[in-house]
Amino acid sequence: MTTNQLMQESQSCVMNTYGRFPLAIQRGKGAKCWDFEGKEYIDFTSGIGVNALGFCHEGWAAAVIGQISTLTHTSNLYYTAPGVQVAKKLTESTGLSKMFFANSGAEANEGAVKLARKYSRDKYGEGRYEILTLVNSFHGRTVTTLSATGQEVFHRNFFPFTEGFSHAEANNISDVKSKVTEKTCAILLEMVQGEGGVLPLEEEFVRQVAALCKEKDLLLMVDEVQTGIGRTGKLFAYQHYGISPQVVTVAKGLGGGLPIGGFLVDESCQNVLGPGDHATTFGMNPVICAGASYLLDQVNTPAFLKDVAEKGEYLREKLAALPGVTQVRGKGLMLGVEIPGKPAANVVKAGIEKGLLLLTAKTAVRLLPPLNITYEEIDQGLAILNEILS
């Protein structure tokens, strides 16, 4: 099969809901992949932050294959081991108490919304259900998580959206306080607004929001769908800010290439959801959790996380020196690059032509390379980007 043949077949039978580039990937290994014609690409996207250890990592693949040969799906009517191992590793590493497993970031955030509303209803009765998020945030594509998303461009076509959400300006504590009412039950933050342009929140603002939540007894919830599992140089991005959220959502990088999501809660929330309050058929799937358990063993070590932070600083420094670059922002290996006069989409298209995979985030070129990418591979990608910008 050729790239053109696959594109034509896709157009005949797959719904046209993505702005796909004219690239068909046939295989991958580590931070490199190849199309059907054998052309090589350096991957600075990791499947939008999913392939934390790159394509087809041998140890991760062995864990998945071993589990798929032992036990696949049972439903959550029974106990299985891999998911318990993942939950134990995450709770022990964060100090949070328990975990609910889902299948995506949107599902993780949807579950967190349900938990926040039930927590408040149990404690205060009806009428306290609103959740405050930030302008320019992104929390998913279900009807509810679109409503939570603080971008007007998403608030169209699918009315009526779920009620009970308001949006305040990022890094503006006065606006946050003005939007909190007697109906507010929680505040949901991304530590780095990924889809919004790779924009880290200011540390003082985050601390002020945390203090406000404590004062008003609002749940402090952090969306770590894109920032979690080592992406920013710590296991979770909130750990850069010295706060203790009560709810943390996770997805993307945890699966290492397979779909998984979920949310972690502290002791105050661990019993809010009981049997029948929330569920999912595929959540805590043994095969996916076996891969996630292996991945956590690799990523969640001081040496690995230090390496991510150091590679992030190296990449940031090199990017800042490229022609036309005016700003590099982000944390760890989650970076956004502003290049005035060079539309981000055009840079991504040129990258594909020259063998480099990149992403966009609003006006920025976004980089989310595999966490274990080598310095040699970073330099190869930078050389291509330098050629494009020159």
C-alpha positions in Angstrom: 0.0 0.0 0.0 1.1 3.6 -0.7 0.4 6.8 1.2 -2.0 7.9 -1.6 -3.8 4.6 -1.6 -4.3 4.7 2.1 -5.5 8.3 2.0 -8.0 7.5 -0.7 -9.4 4.5 1.2 -9.6 6.6 4.4 -11.6 9.3 2.6 -14.1 6.7 1.4 -14.9 5.1 4.7 -13.7 7.3 7.7 -15.6 10.4 8.8 -13.8 13.6 7.9 -13.4 15.1 11.4 -9.7 15.7 11.5 -7.5 18.2 9.6 -5.0 15.4 8.7 -1.7 16.1 7.0 -0.8 14.1 3.9 1.3 11.7 5.8 0.6 8.0 6.5 2.9 6.4 9.1 3.6 2.8 8.6 5.9 2.0 11.5 7.8 3.6 14.3 10.6 3.0 16.8 11.6 5.3 19.6 11.6 8.9 18.5 11.5 8.0 14.8 8.9 6.7 12.4 8.6 5.9 8.7 5.9 6.4 6.1 4.8 3.8 3.5 7.5 4.9 1.1 10.2 4.4 3.7 10.9 8.1 4.4 12.2 8.7 8.0 10.8 11.3 10.4 12.0 12.6 13.7 9.0 12.8 16.1 8.6 15.9 18.2 4.9 15.1 18.9 4.7 11.7 20.7 1.2 11.3 19.4 0.2 14.6 21.2 2.0 13.6 24.4 0.8 10.0 24.5 3.9 8.0 23.5 5.9 8.9 26.6 8.6 6.3 25.8 8.3 6.8 22.0 7.1 4.3 19.5 7.0 0.6 20.4 9.3 0.7 23.4 10.5 -2.9 23.9 9.9 -3.2 27.6 6.5 -1.6 27.4 5.6 -3.8 24.4 6.7 -6.9 26.3 4.6 -5.9 29.3 1.5 -5.4 27.1 2.1 -8.6 25.1 2.7 -10.6 28.2 -0.6 -9.4 29.7 -2.6 -9.8 26.4 -1.5 -13.5 26.4 -2.6 -13.9 30.0 -5.8 -12.0 30.6 -7.4 -9.3 28.5 -10.8 -7.9 29.6 -13.0 -9.0 32.5 -15.1 -5.8 33.3 -14.9 -4.2 36.7 -17.2 -6.8 38.3 -14.1 -8.6 39.2 -10.6 -7.7 40.6 -7.5 -7.8 38.3 -3.9 -7.0 39.3 -2.4 -4.5 36.8 -4.8 -1.6 37.5 -4.3 -2.0 41.3 -0.6 -1.8 40.7 -1.0 1.4 38.7 -3.2 3.0 41.3 -0.9 2.0 44.1 2.2 3.5 42.3 0.4 6.8 41.6 -1.2 7.2 45.1 2.1 6.4 46.8 4.0 8.8 44.6 1.6 11.7 45.1 0.1 11.3 48.6 -3.3 11.2 47.1 -5.6 8.4 48.4 -7.5 6.6 45.6 -8.0 6.5 41.8 -10.8 6.0 39.4 -9.9 4.6 35.9 -11.4 5.8 32.7 -10.4 5.7 29.0 -9.5 9.2 28.0 -8.8 12.7 29.2 -12.3 13.9 28.5 -13.7 11.0 30.5 -11.3 11.8 33.3 -12.5 15.4 33.5 -16.1 14.4 33.1 -15.7 12.1 36.1 -14.0 14.8 38.1 -17.0 17.1 37.4 -19.4 14.5 38.7 -17.3 14.0 41.8 -17.1 17.7 42.6 -20.8 18.2 42.3 -21.6 15.2 44.5 -19.0 16.2 47.1 -20.7 19.6 47.4 -24.3 18.2 47.3 -23.4 15.7 50.1 -21.9 18.4 52.2 -24.0 21.5 51.5 -27.2 20.3 49.7 -28.6 21.4 46.4 -27.7 24.5 44.5 -23.9 24.4 44.8 -22.7 22.9 41.6 -20.8 25.5 39.5 -17.3 24.8 38.4 -14.9 27.7 37.6 -12.3 27.1 34.9 -9.9 29.5 33.1 -10.3 31.4 29.8 -8.2 29.7 27.1 -8.4 26.3 28.9 -9.2 23.0 27.2 -10.7 20.1 29.0 -12.2 17.7 26.4 -14.7 17.3 23.6 -17.8 15.8 25.3 -20.7 18.2 25.7 -19.8 18.7 29.4 -16.1 19.1 29.0 -16.6 21.5 26.0 -18.7 23.6 28.4 -15.8 23.5 30.9 -13.4 24.6 28.2 -12.8 28.3 28.3 -12.5 28.9 24.5 -15.5 30.4 22.6 -14.4 28.7 19.4 -15.6 25.4 20.9 -18.9 26.8 22.2 -20.9 26.4 19.0 -22.9 23.8 16.9 -23.8 21.5 19.8 -26.3 23.5 22.0 -27.4 23.2 24.6 -24.2 22.7 26.5 -24.1 21.5 30.1 -24.8 24.4 32.4 -22.9 25.2 35.5 -19.5 26.5 34.3 -17.9 29.9 34.3 -14.5 31.1 33.1 -12.0 33.5 34.7 -8.9 35.1 33.3 -5.7 33.1 33.9 -3.2 34.8 36.2 -5.9 37.3 37.4 -6.9 36.4 40.9 -9.3 39.4 41.1 -11.3 38.0 38.2 -11.3 34.5 39.8 -12.6 35.9 43.0 -15.3 37.9 41.2 -16.5 34.8 39.4 -16.8 32.7 42.6 -20.4 32.7 43.9 -22.4 30.8 46.5 -23.1 28.3 43.7 -19.4 27.5 43.1 -18.2 24.1 44.2 -14.8 23.7 42.5 -12.0 25.3 40.5 -10.4 23.4 37.7 -6.9 24.4 36.4 -4.4 23.3 33.8 -0.9 24.2 35.1 0.2 24.7 31.5 -2.5 25.5 29.0 -1.5 23.1 26.3 -4.1 23.5 23.5 -4.4 27.2 24.5 -0.8 27.9 23.4 1.5 26.2 25.9 1.0 28.9 28.6 2.2 28.1 32.1 0.3 29.6 35.0 2.1 32.0 37.3 3.2 30.5 40.6 1.7 33.3 42.7 -1.6 33.0 40.9 -1.8 29.3 41.5 -1.0 29.7 45.2 -3.7 32.4 45.5 -6.2 30.1 43.9 -5.3 27.3 46.2 -5.7 29.6 49.2 -9.1 30.7 47.9 -10.3 27.1 47.5 -9.3 26.4 51.1 -11.0 29.5 52.4 -14.3 28.8 50.5 -14.2 25.0 50.8 -14.0 24.6 47.0 -12.4 21.5 45.5 -9.1 22.4 43.9 -8.9 20.2 40.7 -6.0 20.0 38.4 -6.2 18.8 34.8 -3.0 16.9 34.1 -4.1 15.2 31.0 -1.3 16.6 28.9 1.1 17.8 31.6 1.2 14.6 33.7 3.4 11.5 33.8 6.8 13.3 33.6 6.0 15.6 30.8 7.2 18.8 32.6 10.1 17.2 34.5 8.0 16.2 37.5 5.6 13.3 37.7 2.8 15.9 37.7 3.0 19.6 36.8 1.3 20.8 40.0 4.3 19.6 41.9 6.2 22.6 40.5 3.8 24.9 42.3 3.8 23.6 45.9 0.1 23.0 46.1 -2.0 20.0 47.2 -5.0 19.5 44.9 -7.9 17.3 46.0 -8.5 16.0 42.5 -6.0 15.3 39.7 -7.0 14.1 36.3 -4.6 12.1 34.1 -4.6 10.4 30.7 -2.4 10.6 27.5 1.2 9.7 28.7 0.0 7.2 31.3 -0.9 4.6 28.6 2.3 4.9 26.7 0.4 4.5 23.4 -2.8 2.8 24.5 -6.0 4.6 25.7 -6.4 5.3 29.4 -7.6 8.0 31.7 -8.6 8.5 35.3 -8.6 10.8 38.3 -6.8 10.7 41.6 -8.5 12.1 44.8 -7.3 12.9 48.3 -8.7 11.5 51.5 -11.6 14.1 51.7 -13.0 12.8 48.3 -12.1 9.1 48.4 -15.6 8.0 49.4 -17.7 10.5 47.5 -18.5 8.1 44.6 -19.9 4.8 45.7 -21.2 1.8 43.8 -23.5 2.9 40.9 -22.4 6.6 41.0 -19.9 6.3 38.3 -18.6 3.5 36.1 -17.1 2.5 32.7 -16.9 -0.8 30.9 -13.3 -0.6 29.7 -11.7 1.3 32.6 -8.9 -0.4 34.4 -8.3 -2.8 31.4 -5.6 -5.3 32.4 -3.7 -5.0 29.1 -3.5 -1.2 29.1 -2.7 -1.1 32.8 0.1 -3.6 32.4 1.7 -1.2 30.0 1.0 1.8 32.3 2.6 0.0 35.3 5.7 -0.7 33.3 5.8 2.9 32.1 5.5 4.3 35.6 8.5 2.2 36.7 10.6 3.8 34.0 9.4 7.4 34.2 8.8 7.9 37.9 12.4 7.9 39.1 14.4 10.9 40.2 17.1 10.2 37.5 14.5 10.0 34.7 12.6 13.1 35.7 15.9 15.0 36.1 16.8 13.9 32.6 13.5 15.2 31.2 14.0 18.6 32.9 17.6 18.8 31.5 16.6 17.9 28.0 13.8 20.5 28.2 16.3 23.2 29.2 18.7 22.1 26.4 15.9 22.2 23.8 14.6 25.5 25.1 18.0 27.1 24.8 18.6 25.8 21.3 15.1 26.8 20.1 15.5 30.4 21.4 18.6 30.7 19.2 16.8 29.7 15.9 16.1 32.4 13.3 12.9 34.4 13.9 12.1 32.8 17.3 10.9 35.5 19.7 9.7 33.3 22.6 10.0 29.8 24.0 7.7 28.9 26.9 6.5 25.8 28.8 8.0 23.3 31.2 10.2 20.3 30.6 9.5 18.6 27.3 6.3 20.6 26.8 7.3 23.7 24.8 5.7 26.3 22.6 7.6 28.4 20.2 6.5 31.8 18.8 7.8 32.7 15.4 6.2 35.9 14.1 5.8 35.9 10.4 5.8 32.1 10.2 2.3 30.7 10.7 2.6 27.6 12.9 0.6 25.4 10.5 3.0 26.3 7.7 6.0 25.4 9.9 4.4 22.0 10.6 3.7 21.4 6.9 7.3 22.2 6.1 8.5 19.9 8.8 6.7 17.0 7.3 8.2 17.7 3.9 11.7 17.7 5.5 11.2 14.8 7.9 10.2 16.4 11.2 6.8 16.0 13.0 5.6 19.1 15.0 2.3 20.3 16.5 0.5 23.6 16.7 -1.1 25.3 19.7 -2.8 28.6 18.7 -0.1 30.7 17.2 2.7 28.6 18.6 4.6 25.6 17.2 4.2 23.0 20.0 6.8 20.4 20.8 6.0 17.2 22.9 8.8 14.8 22.0 9.1 11.4 23.7 10.5 11.8 27.2 13.4 9.4 26.4 14.4 11.1 23.2 18.2 11.2 22.8 20.2 14.4 22.5 21.3 13.2 19.0 17.6 13.0 17.9 16.9 16.4 19.4 19.8 17.9 17.4 18.6 16.2 14.3 15.1 17.7 14.7 16.6 21.1 15.5 18.7 21.0 12.4 15.6 20.5 10.3 13.7 23.2 12.1 16.7 25.6 11.6 16.6 24.8 7.9 12.9 25.6 7.7 13.2 28.9 9.6 16.2 30.0 7.6 
